[in-house]
Amino acid sequence: MENINPSLIALARESRGWTQRDLATAIRAAQGTVAKYELGAIPVPDYHVDALCRSLNYDRALFEQPGLLVGLGGDFLYRKRAKLAMKKQRRVEAEANIRKLQVMRLLRGAAVEERYPLPTLPLDEFPGHPGKAPAKAAQETRRAFRLPRGPVRNLTRVLENAGAIIFTVDFGTDLIDGTNIRLPGLPPLLFLNAKVAGERHRFNLAHELGHAVMHFSTASTGDPEEEANALPSFSDVVAAVASGRVEAGVLPIESSISGPVAETHDLLVDSATSINAQVILPIRHFLVGVADVPLAEIRIIRSHPVALDQCRRLVASLPEAEAIAAGTTADAAAQVARDGEPTEAAIASELAAALHGLVVLAADVGDHPEAFTRFVSISNRTQLAEGSDWRIAFSFQTDHRPGALHRAIEPFARHALDLVQLTSRPIPQTPWRYRFDAVLSGHPLDPVVCETLAEVRRQAQRFTVFGSYPA
């Protein structure tokens, strides 16, 4: 058959997760013959076209389309929860391309009604708002969709009013949550993994909307996946990194006001993760809610315990309000949006407020405007690279006897090494016993540093390296 598109044979095969050998067995042909079909080297006889349709469960019309194929990257975007094997990646790409071709065929001679068209808001349209482009894009998208403030009750309906077509697809893997294709002349196509359900399904839909709005460009050269995925708690971040579901995680580890973030320290000591970078950022806290009400009417304030501690004056000024801890400040904002109660508020960032459709009730509510927080990036690999100004984070536990701590840290003074941080944390299984978390200025490949740490290890009952990173 001269009108069979050879590339669509490979596409259909990959959408089923099959190899050429699998397809050859199904249609009773040699593997070399299938390879030649896919290359267009030889025509496909009618009986093998019929066999392809039966085996792959596609109709003949699919294989007869000229079909523009879109690869991963550029206008085809997907969320990497982990690094996909090439076979899985090809299956996802093929599945989405086939749906695209089916939509193109369906829309021939028809038009999709767009009540409120999907806006196009590339990140570079917000040059005056560094770091806030997603928040600004969220505001503009709400305005384009004519959405009121507060949580969006039915995001599917909103997107369908914009002409988008949403597919729930079995990708054959749970390592990818969703993807989208947005091309000129086509309605936006959003694909969600059928294996994901509930609140995560809604989150993925919102994520793909963000991709479709902010990364639509016929000349896109950036990598839209160099972005963060929100997780509900610090422990979820550590678990996702340790399991390989995400490549890296970011956690606050120290506040210039309240000191070490105890939860982060305790999670890292027993996890299969490693610190590989740090950054120190100024912190601005905002009180946000679903409606602009007087502060005296607030009855619940949600936020992470560290943020609540950094905003003691605000909390004290609202004696009728109950402070409730949340997994993260972003999670607090999300909960306030879901509850929809005007008497509830969250201490969170301005970006979290914009993403959840909340209004700012009070800005800069932190006790100290000069507050900074040190964040660390963690991965499941240890970093060893060249560098002059380096840090090594580690934890150790000593005997519970006089002079034990002195003997453990004495080698740092003897070798003239700077211990830039030392903090104690209780050991849960043994009340009134403590471990010590520390940060050393030095490179892990420096012979003096290696010798010193070896001495400390010999003095300690337990010694764990959290990671090494540039200062």
Beta strands, then each sheet from edge to edge (+ up, - down):
strand 1: 76-80
strand 2: 165-169
strand 3: 176-181
strand 4: 189-193
strand 5: 249-255
strand 6: 259-260
strand 7: 274-282
strand 8: 286-289
strand 9: 300-303
strand 10: 322-325
strand 11: 344-348
strand 12: 359-362
strand 13: 372-379
strand 14: 390-397
strand 15: 418-426
strand 16: 434-441
strand 17: 462-470
sheet 1: 1+ 3- 4+ 2+
sheet 2: 6+ 5- 13+ 7-
sheet 3: 10+ 9+ 11+ 8- 12+
sheet 4: 15+ 16- 14+ 17-
end
